[in-house]
């Protein structure tokens, strides 16, 4: 049985009249909040519930993955920081998604929020056409506009996954 749940994570609908930069930032924040809403009210065991065989995808893994994505695009590519991955290892590049019983939402959420805060810091004051100081693993450079658009796409895609996983866990649907 599908149920509608009441969300408490604050989320602001993007303006329909804002300029380009503001629109990009608003849509990115909207999608960040959407992922948090998909996770709210669940315990760690529920958050580790796999989507469907043979996939290892779960909500906790998605939060950890998005912390890695925020780090990769904003720290590494935009700011040019040389930093290690948070969860991924040489032995398991998908360790962010591969959660264990020792992995908690409290830790993952705090890490994800710290990466979001840092992303906002490194993007502040930069022009949308400004190229990042670092390179992507492909060897290419990207401007801030492209990074914002990619991040919106990345969150939107994974929020679709999160919606299906959440519905599987407890039948809850909605934004």
Secondary structure in CASP SS format (residue, H / E / C, confidence):
PFRMAT SS
TARGET T0000
AUTHOR 0000-0000-0000
METHOD secondary structure of the structure
MODEL  1
X C 1.00
X C 1.00
X E 1.00
X E 1.00
X C 1.00
X C 1.00
X C 1.00
X C 1.00
X C 1.00
X C 1.00
X C 1.00
X C 1.00
X C 1.00
X C 1.00
X C 1.00
X C 1.00
X C 1.00
X C 1.00
X C 1.00
X H 1.00
X H 1.00
X H 1.00
X H 1.00
X H 1.00
X H 1.00
X H 1.00
X H 1.00
X H 1.00
X H 1.00
X H 1.00
X H 1.00
X H 1.00
X H 1.00
X H 1.00
X H 1.00
X H 1.00
X H 1.00
X H 1.00
X H 1.00
X C 1.00
X C 1.00
X C 1.00
X C 1.00
X H 1.00
X H 1.00
X H 1.00
X H 1.00
X C 1.00
X C 1.00
X C 1.00
X C 1.00
X C 1.00
X C 1.00
X C 1.00
X C 1.00
X C 1.00
X C 1.00
X C 1.00
X H 1.00
X H 1.00
X H 1.00
X H 1.00
X H 1.00
X H 1.00
X H 1.00
X H 1.00
X H 1.00
X H 1.00
X H 1.00
X H 1.00
X H 1.00
X H 1.00
X H 1.00
X H 1.00
X H 1.00
X H 1.00
X H 1.00
X H 1.00
X C 1.00
X C 1.00
X C 1.00
X C 1.00
X C 1.00
X C 1.00
X C 1.00
X C 1.00
X C 1.00
X C 1.00
X C 1.00
X C 1.00
X C 1.00
X C 1.00
X C 1.00
X C 1.00
X C 1.00
X C 1.00
X C 1.00
X C 1.00
X C 1.00
X C 1.00
X C 1.00
X C 1.00
X C 1.00
X C 1.00
X H 1.00
X H 1.00
X H 1.00
X H 1.00
X H 1.00
X H 1.00
X H 1.00
X H 1.00
X H 1.00
X H 1.00
X H 1.00
X H 1.00
X H 1.00
X H 1.00
X H 1.00
X H 1.00
X H 1.00
X H 1.00
X H 1.00
X C 1.00
X C 1.00
X C 1.00
X C 1.00
X C 1.00
X C 1.00
X C 1.00
X E 1.00
X C 1.00
X C 1.00
X C 1.00
X C 1.00
X C 1.00
X C 1.00
X C 1.00
X C 1.00
X C 1.00
X C 1.00
X C 1.00
X E 1.00
X H 1.00
X H 1.00
X H 1.00
X H 1.00
X H 1.00
X H 1.00
X H 1.00
X H 1.00
X H 1.00
X H 1.00
X H 1.00
X H 1.00
X H 1.00
X H 1.00
X H 1.00
X H 1.00
X H 1.00
X H 1.00
X H 1.00
X H 1.00
X H 1.00
X H 1.00
X H 1.00
X H 1.00
X H 1.00
X H 1.00
X H 1.00
X C 1.00
X E 1.00
X E 1.00
X C 1.00
X C 1.00
END
